[in-house]
Amino acid sequence: MSLSSRLGGTTPAPAEERHRPGRPVHDQVYEVRRRIQRKLADELGPSLYAAGRGEGTEELDARVREALHDLLAREETPLSGADRGRIVSEVVDEVLGHGPIESLLRDQSVTEVMVNGPRSVYVERLGRIERVAAEFDDEAHLRRVIDRICSRVGRRVDEASPMVDARLPDGSRVNAIVPPIAIDGSSLTIRRFSSVPLTVGDLLSYGTLTRPAAQFLDVCVRGRRTIIVSGGTGSGKTTILNILSGFIPAEERVVTIEDAAELQLDQEHVVRLETRPPNSEGRGTVTTRDLVRNALRMRPDRIVVGEVRDAAALDMLQAMNTGHDGSLTTLHANTPRDALARLETMVLMAGLDLPSRAIRDQIASAVDLILQVGRFADGTRRITHITEVVGMESDVITLQDLFLYDVPAGAGGLRATGVRPRFADSLARYGVTLQPALFTPDGAP
């Protein structure tokens, strides 16, 4: 993408853009900024783009800032120091970043950015959604930012393919949907991830997890128990999956499979795989199911699937039942029981006409634990259930809750039910043991 395309704004804004609500009718800084952008594109665009191919972001940033200061020095409109700083910041964000939302992506308190058309931007801070003053110039401006994000990871979005999942260089998850599917203008949703991944200690301090539950999960992962993390959108499933992945011993070979790579594993022996959508000719699709099948040929000790949502569930269950125990994944469901029902439904999507009993036998044999994650009204996220899959009774998969979130107790958090897991004795062959004190209702301090 050329610098001229990045800068955009090569034509004067129409009257309705200049006079729209939220922007002063005579916003001199806005007009100067657009004029400076056009001059920068005219004077330095082609040469700067060609010279900057081999440069890093810091060098390109310095070149753009130097050019901007020269252009502002020749600007006849009187501007204060604050106005000049605003112009430089906005143009640099446009050239090197993501335009009006770049400052939001730098804000560590922002966990999600939601763009509902060019003039409506919301963020999530501390679990609360609020509207912010950031705006795009117009729909074309928003589309340029979306195209820039997609092109960096080899994705595309247009009228023929109006929906896309992508990611930012830091691993933040991106979803974009454009007209004609999006009626009121393009929609862009970015779920940010902290540059420093959350740790078990962070979850303990937030009340998401308690120490006995954390110790139990550590033992379960090292003891190669297969775990499903279940929850709704934005409940923190990927964060929990990341924490669980951190318990995997360093000597094991891990293969991760995701739609958009966002897991942050500290182990050295990790192979990261990412799905791919079809190209402009409708070819080249690589699905989660394809990658799960391929992963079986890669001699993995563990397979970590970012999210299972389709017929890949069948291949994943077969992998878990053929020597790849200790694998991890997430899915969308409201309760542990719903998670099993949804897993069964996804297996049926494979179209093999398997009997329900056979599917449930596979699930009961493959899955050891279900972690249910919930998002509360105040924006906090909690693990509400740690549930063991016990086995089959008649045609029903039996479950037992090992830890439950004590809602009346509030701050008491996740409490042991007093039930000891059936698989406790089998952990010994992996060199780990469960302390009985973890399962007393009061828990261990």
C-alpha positions as CSV (number, residue, x, y, z in Angstrom):
1,M,0.0,0.0,0.0
2,S,1.5,3.3,-1.1
3,L,2.0,6.2,1.3
4,S,-0.4,8.2,-0.7
5,S,-3.1,5.6,-0.1
6,R,-2.1,5.5,3.6
7,L,-2.5,9.2,4.0
8,G,-5.7,9.5,2.1
9,G,-7.6,12.7,2.4
10,T,-6.4,13.8,-1.0
11,T,-9.7,15.7,-1.7
12,P,-11.3,18.3,0.3
13,A,-13.9,17.1,2.8
14,P,-17.5,17.6,1.6
15,A,-19.6,20.2,3.5
16,E,-21.6,17.5,5.4
17,E,-18.3,16.1,6.6
18,R,-16.9,19.4,7.8
19,H,-20.2,20.4,9.5
20,R,-21.2,17.1,11.0
21,P,-22.2,16.9,14.6
22,G,-19.3,16.6,17.0
23,R,-16.9,18.7,14.8
24,P,-16.9,22.5,15.0
25,V,-18.0,24.2,11.9
26,H,-14.8,26.2,11.7
27,D,-12.3,23.7,12.9
28,Q,-9.0,25.2,11.6
29,V,-6.9,22.4,13.0
30,Y,-8.9,19.8,11.1
31,E,-8.6,21.7,7.8
32,V,-4.9,22.3,8.3
33,R,-4.4,18.7,9.1
34,R,-6.1,17.6,5.9
35,R,-4.1,20.2,3.9
36,I,-0.8,19.0,5.5
37,Q,-1.6,15.4,4.6
38,R,-2.2,16.3,1.0
39,K,1.1,18.2,0.8
40,L,3.0,15.4,2.5
41,A,1.6,12.9,0.0
42,D,2.4,15.3,-2.9
43,E,6.0,16.1,-1.8
44,L,7.3,13.0,-0.2
45,G,4.8,10.2,-0.8
46,P,6.5,8.2,-3.6
47,S,10.1,8.7,-2.6
48,L,9.4,8.1,1.1
49,Y,7.5,4.9,0.4
50,A,10.3,3.6,-1.9
51,A,13.1,4.6,0.5
52,G,11.2,3.2,3.5
53,R,10.8,-0.3,2.3
54,G,13.9,-1.4,4.1
55,E,13.5,0.8,7.1
56,G,12.0,-0.1,10.4
57,T,9.1,1.8,12.0
58,E,11.3,4.0,14.1
59,E,13.2,5.3,11.0
60,L,10.0,5.8,9.1
61,D,8.5,7.6,12.1
62,A,11.5,10.0,12.2
63,R,11.3,10.8,8.5
64,V,7.6,11.5,8.6
65,R,7.9,13.7,11.7
66,E,10.7,15.7,10.1
67,A,8.7,16.3,6.9
68,L,5.7,17.3,9.0
69,H,7.6,19.9,11.0
70,D,9.0,21.4,7.7
71,L,5.5,21.6,6.3
72,L,4.1,23.2,9.4
73,A,6.9,25.7,9.5
74,R,5.7,26.9,6.0
75,E,2.0,26.9,7.1
76,E,0.5,30.3,7.0
77,T,-2.5,29.6,9.3
78,P,-1.6,30.7,12.9
79,L,-1.5,27.7,15.2
80,S,-0.7,27.2,18.8
81,G,1.9,24.7,20.0
82,A,-0.8,22.4,21.2
83,D,-2.5,22.5,17.7
84,R,0.8,21.8,16.0
85,G,1.3,18.8,18.3
86,R,-2.2,17.5,17.6
87,I,-1.6,17.7,13.8
88,V,1.7,15.9,14.0
89,S,0.2,13.2,16.2
90,E,-2.8,12.7,14.0
91,V,-0.9,12.5,10.8
92,V,1.7,10.1,12.2
93,D,-1.1,7.9,13.5
94,E,-2.6,7.9,10.1
95,V,0.7,7.0,8.3
96,L,2.1,4.5,10.7
97,G,-0.8,3.4,12.8
98,H,-4.6,3.0,12.7
99,G,-5.8,6.6,12.4
100,P,-8.2,7.9,15.0
101,I,-8.1,4.7,17.0
102,E,-4.4,4.4,17.4
103,S,-4.4,6.4,20.6
104,L,-7.0,4.0,22.0
105,L,-4.9,1.0,21.1
106,R,-2.0,2.5,23.0
107,D,-4.2,3.0,26.1
108,Q,-3.5,0.0,28.4
109,S,-6.9,0.5,30.2
110,V,-8.8,-0.2,26.9
111,T,-9.5,-3.9,26.4
112,E,-11.8,-3.6,23.4
113,V,-12.3,-1.0,20.6
114,M,-15.7,-1.1,18.7
115,V,-16.2,1.0,15.6
116,N,-19.8,1.1,14.5
117,G,-19.4,3.2,11.3
118,P,-17.0,6.1,10.8
119,R,-18.6,8.4,13.4
120,S,-19.4,6.0,16.3
121,V,-16.5,4.6,18.3
122,Y,-16.9,2.7,21.7
123,V,-14.3,1.2,24.0
124,E,-14.4,-1.2,26.9
125,R,-12.6,-0.1,30.1
126,L,-12.5,-2.1,33.2
127,G,-15.4,-4.2,31.9
128,R,-17.6,-1.2,31.1
129,I,-18.5,0.0,27.6
130,E,-18.3,3.8,26.9
131,R,-18.4,6.0,23.9
132,V,-15.3,8.1,23.0
133,A,-14.8,11.2,20.9
134,A,-12.7,9.5,18.2
135,E,-14.1,9.7,14.7
136,F,-13.0,8.7,11.2
137,D,-13.3,11.3,8.4
138,D,-15.7,9.2,6.4
139,E,-16.5,5.6,5.4
140,A,-13.5,5.6,2.9
141,H,-11.2,6.6,5.7
142,L,-12.4,3.7,7.9
143,R,-12.1,1.3,5.0
144,R,-8.5,2.3,4.4
145,V,-7.7,1.4,8.0
146,I,-9.5,-1.9,7.7
147,D,-7.7,-2.8,4.5
148,R,-4.3,-1.9,6.1
149,I,-4.9,-4.3,9.0
150,C,-6.0,-7.1,6.7
151,S,-3.2,-6.7,4.2
152,R,-0.6,-7.1,6.9
153,V,-1.7,-10.7,7.6
154,G,-2.6,-11.6,4.1
155,R,-6.4,-11.3,4.5
156,R,-8.8,-9.3,2.3
157,V,-12.3,-7.7,2.8
158,D,-14.5,-6.4,0.0
159,E,-18.0,-6.7,-1.3
160,A,-17.3,-10.3,-2.5
161,S,-15.9,-11.3,0.9
162,P,-17.4,-8.8,3.4
163,M,-16.3,-10.4,6.7
164,V,-12.8,-11.1,7.9
165,D,-11.0,-12.2,11.0
166,A,-7.5,-10.9,11.4
167,R,-5.0,-9.8,14.0
168,L,-2.6,-6.9,14.8
169,P,1.1,-7.4,15.1
170,D,0.8,-7.6,18.9
171,G,-1.7,-10.5,18.7
172,S,-4.9,-8.4,19.3
173,R,-7.9,-10.0,17.6
174,V,-9.6,-8.1,14.8
175,N,-13.0,-8.6,13.2
176,A,-14.3,-6.5,10.4
177,I,-17.5,-6.5,8.4
178,V,-18.2,-4.1,5.5
179,P,-21.2,-3.0,3.4
180,P,-23.4,-4.3,1.9
181,I,-23.6,-6.7,4.9
182,A,-23.0,-3.8,7.4
183,I,-25.9,-1.5,6.7
184,D,-24.8,1.7,8.5
185,G,-21.1,1.6,7.5
186,S,-18.2,-0.7,8.1
187,S,-17.8,-2.2,11.6
188,L,-14.4,-2.9,13.2
189,T,-14.0,-4.7,16.5
190,I,-10.5,-5.1,18.0
191,R,-10.0,-7.1,21.2
192,R,-6.8,-5.9,22.7
193,F,-4.3,-8.1,24.5
194,S,-1.9,-6.8,27.1
195,S,1.7,-6.6,26.0
196,V,2.4,-8.4,29.2
197,P,0.3,-11.6,29.4
198,L,-1.8,-12.1,32.5
199,T,-0.4,-14.6,35.0
200,V,-2.0,-16.9,37.6
201,G,-1.1,-14.2,40.2
202,D,-3.1,-11.7,38.3
203,L,-6.2,-13.9,38.2
204,L,-5.8,-14.5,41.9
205,S,-5.7,-10.8,42.6
206,Y,-8.7,-10.2,40.4
207,G,-10.7,-12.9,42.1
208,T,-11.1,-14.9,38.9
209,L,-9.5,-17.8,40.5
210,T,-8.6,-19.0,44.0
211,R,-5.4,-20.5,45.1
212,P,-6.7,-24.1,45.7
213,A,-8.4,-24.0,42.3
214,A,-5.2,-22.7,40.6
215,Q,-3.1,-25.4,42.3
216,F,-5.7,-28.0,41.2
217,L,-5.6,-26.8,37.5
218,D,-1.7,-26.8,37.6
219,V,-1.7,-30.4,38.6
220,C,-4.4,-31.4,36.0
221,V,-2.4,-29.8,33.1
222,R,0.9,-31.4,34.2
223,G,-1.1,-34.7,34.7
224,R,-2.3,-34.5,31.1
225,R,-6.0,-34.0,31.7
226,T,-7.9,-32.8,28.7
227,I,-9.7,-29.5,29.5
228,I,-12.4,-27.5,27.7
229,V,-12.8,-23.8,28.6
230,S,-16.5,-22.8,28.1
231,G,-18.1,-19.4,28.2
232,G,-19.7,-16.6,26.4
233,T,-18.2,-13.9,24.1
234,G,-15.8,-11.7,26.0
235,S,-15.9,-13.8,29.1
236,G,-12.1,-14.4,29.1
237,K,-11.9,-17.9,27.6
238,T,-8.7,-17.2,25.7
239,T,-7.1,-15.6,28.7
240,I,-7.8,-18.8,30.8
241,L,-6.6,-21.0,27.9
242,N,-3.3,-19.0,27.9
243,I,-2.9,-19.5,31.7
244,L,-3.6,-23.2,31.4
245,S,-1.1,-23.5,28.5
246,G,1.5,-21.9,30.8
247,F,1.3,-25.0,33.0
248,I,2.5,-27.4,30.2
249,P,6.0,-28.7,31.0
250,A,8.7,-27.0,28.9
251,E,10.0,-30.3,27.5
252,E,6.8,-31.1,25.7
253,R,6.1,-30.3,22.0
254,V,3.0,-28.1,21.7
255,V,1.0,-27.4,18.4
256,T,-1.5,-24.5,18.6
257,I,-4.3,-24.0,16.1
258,E,-6.2,-20.7,15.8
259,D,-8.3,-18.7,13.5
260,A,-6.2,-15.6,14.4
261,A,-3.0,-16.3,16.3
262,E,-3.3,-14.8,19.7
263,L,-2.1,-17.3,22.3
264,Q,1.1,-16.3,24.0
265,L,3.0,-19.4,25.1
266,D,6.3,-19.1,26.9
267,Q,7.5,-22.6,26.0
268,E,10.3,-22.9,23.4
269,H,9.0,-26.0,21.6
270,V,5.8,-24.5,20.2
271,V,4.5,-24.7,16.6
272,R,1.8,-22.1,15.8
273,L,-0.7,-22.8,13.0
274,E,-3.3,-20.4,11.7
275,T,-6.3,-21.0,9.4
276,R,-6.6,-19.2,6.1
277,P,-9.7,-18.0,4.2
278,P,-10.2,-18.5,0.5
279,N,-8.4,-16.2,-1.9
280,S,-10.1,-14.0,-4.5
281,E,-10.7,-17.1,-6.7
282,G,-12.3,-19.0,-3.8
283,R,-9.4,-21.3,-3.4
284,G,-6.7,-22.0,-0.8
285,T,-8.9,-22.3,2.2
286,V,-7.2,-24.0,5.2
287,T,-9.7,-24.8,8.0
288,T,-9.3,-25.7,11.6
289,R,-10.2,-29.2,10.7
290,D,-7.4,-29.4,8.1
291,L,-4.9,-28.1,10.7
292,V,-6.0,-30.6,13.4
293,R,-5.6,-33.5,11.0
294,N,-2.2,-32.2,9.9
295,A,-1.1,-31.6,13.6
296,L,-1.5,-35.4,14.2
297,R,1.5,-35.9,11.7
298,M,3.7,-33.4,13.6
299,R,4.3,-35.6,16.6
300,P,2.7,-33.2,19.2
301,D,2.6,-34.0,22.9
302,R,-0.3,-31.5,23.2
303,I,-2.7,-29.9,20.8
304,V,-4.1,-26.5,21.8
305,V,-7.1,-25.4,19.6
306,G,-7.9,-21.7,20.2
307,E,-11.6,-22.4,19.6
308,V,-13.6,-25.2,18.2
309,R,-16.8,-24.2,16.5
310,D,-17.5,-26.7,13.7
311,A,-16.9,-30.2,12.5
312,A,-13.3,-29.9,13.6
313,A,-14.7,-31.1,17.0
314,L,-14.8,-34.7,15.6
315,D,-11.1,-34.7,14.6
316,M,-10.2,-33.1,17.9
317,L,-12.0,-35.7,19.9
318,Q,-10.4,-38.5,17.9
319,A,-7.0,-36.9,18.6
320,M,-7.7,-36.8,22.3
321,N,-8.7,-40.4,22.3
322,T,-5.6,-41.6,20.4
323,G,-2.7,-40.6,22.5
324,H,-3.0,-36.8,22.6
325,D,-4.5,-36.5,26.1
326,G,-3.8,-33.3,27.9
327,S,-5.0,-31.2,25.0
328,L,-6.9,-27.9,25.5
329,T,-9.5,-25.9,23.7
330,T,-12.4,-23.4,24.1
331,L,-16.0,-23.3,22.9
332,H,-19.0,-21.1,23.4
333,A,-21.6,-22.3,25.9
334,N,-23.5,-21.1,29.0
335,T,-23.0,-24.1,31.3
336,P,-20.8,-27.2,31.5
337,R,-23.9,-29.3,30.4
338,D,-24.5,-27.0,27.5
339,A,-20.8,-27.3,26.5
340,L,-21.3,-31.1,26.1
341,A,-24.4,-30.6,24.1
342,R,-22.7,-28.1,21.8
343,L,-19.7,-30.4,21.4
344,E,-22.1,-33.2,20.3
345,T,-23.8,-30.9,17.8
346,M,-20.5,-29.8,16.3
347,V,-19.5,-33.5,15.8
348,L,-22.8,-34.1,14.0
349,M,-21.8,-31.2,11.6
350,A,-19.2,-33.5,10.2
351,G,-22.0,-35.2,8.3
352,L,-21.1,-38.8,9.2
353,D,-24.5,-39.7,10.7
354,L,-22.9,-41.1,13.9
355,P,-25.3,-42.4,16.6
356,S,-25.6,-40.1,19.6
357,R,-24.4,-42.8,21.9
358,A,-21.1,-43.2,20.0
359,I,-20.5,-39.5,20.1
360,R,-21.2,-39.2,23.8
361,D,-18.9,-42.2,24.5
362,Q,-16.1,-40.3,22.6
363,I,-16.8,-37.1,24.6
364,A,-16.9,-38.9,27.9
365,S,-13.7,-40.7,27.1
366,A,-11.8,-37.7,25.8
367,V,-12.8,-34.8,28.1
368,D,-11.7,-34.8,31.7
369,L,-12.6,-31.2,32.9
370,I,-14.8,-28.3,31.8
371,L,-14.0,-24.8,33.1
372,Q,-17.0,-22.5,32.9
373,V,-16.1,-18.8,32.6
374,G,-18.7,-16.1,33.2
375,R,-18.9,-12.3,32.9
376,F,-20.8,-10.6,35.6
377,A,-22.9,-7.4,35.5
378,D,-20.1,-5.3,37.0
379,G,-17.8,-6.3,34.2
380,T,-15.7,-8.8,36.2
381,R,-14.9,-12.2,34.9
382,R,-15.0,-15.3,37.0
383,I,-14.5,-19.1,36.7
384,T,-17.9,-20.2,37.9
385,H,-17.5,-24.0,37.6
386,I,-14.7,-26.5,37.5
387,T,-16.6,-29.7,36.5
388,E,-15.3,-33.2,36.0
389,V,-16.7,-35.4,33.2
390,V,-17.1,-38.7,35.1
391,G,-18.4,-41.1,32.4
392,M,-21.6,-42.5,31.0
393,E,-24.7,-43.7,32.7
394,S,-27.1,-45.2,30.2
395,D,-27.1,-42.6,27.4
396,V,-26.2,-39.6,29.6
397,I,-22.8,-38.2,30.3
398,T,-22.4,-37.7,34.0
399,L,-20.8,-34.7,35.5
400,Q,-19.7,-33.6,39.0
401,D,-18.8,-30.1,40.2
402,L,-15.4,-30.0,41.9
403,F,-15.4,-26.2,42.4
404,L,-18.3,-23.7,42.3
405,Y,-18.4,-19.9,42.4
406,D,-20.2,-19.0,45.6
407,V,-22.5,-16.2,44.5
408,P,-24.0,-15.3,47.9
409,A,-20.5,-15.3,49.5
410,G,-19.4,-12.9,46.8
411,A,-15.7,-12.3,47.7
412,G,-15.5,-15.9,48.7
413,G,-15.1,-16.8,45.0
414,L,-14.5,-20.3,43.8
415,R,-15.0,-22.8,46.5
416,A,-14.4,-26.6,46.6
417,T,-17.6,-28.7,46.8
418,G,-15.8,-31.4,48.8
419,V,-15.9,-33.9,45.9
420,R,-12.6,-35.5,45.0
421,P,-12.1,-36.2,41.2
422,R,-12.3,-39.7,40.0
423,F,-9.1,-39.4,38.0
424,A,-7.0,-38.4,41.1
425,D,-5.3,-41.8,41.4
426,S,-4.4,-42.0,37.7
427,L,-2.2,-38.8,37.9
428,A,0.6,-40.7,39.7
429,R,1.9,-42.1,36.4
430,Y,2.7,-38.5,35.3
431,G,4.6,-37.8,38.6
432,V,2.0,-35.5,40.1
433,T,-0.4,-35.9,43.0
434,L,-3.4,-34.0,44.3
435,Q,-3.4,-32.8,47.9
436,P,-6.7,-33.8,49.7
437,A,-6.8,-30.4,51.4
438,L,-7.6,-28.8,48.0
439,F,-11.0,-30.4,48.1
440,T,-12.2,-29.4,51.6
441,P,-15.0,-26.9,51.3
442,D,-12.9,-24.2,53.1
443,G,-9.9,-24.9,50.7
444,A,-6.3,-24.5,51.5
445,P,-5.0,-21.0,52.2
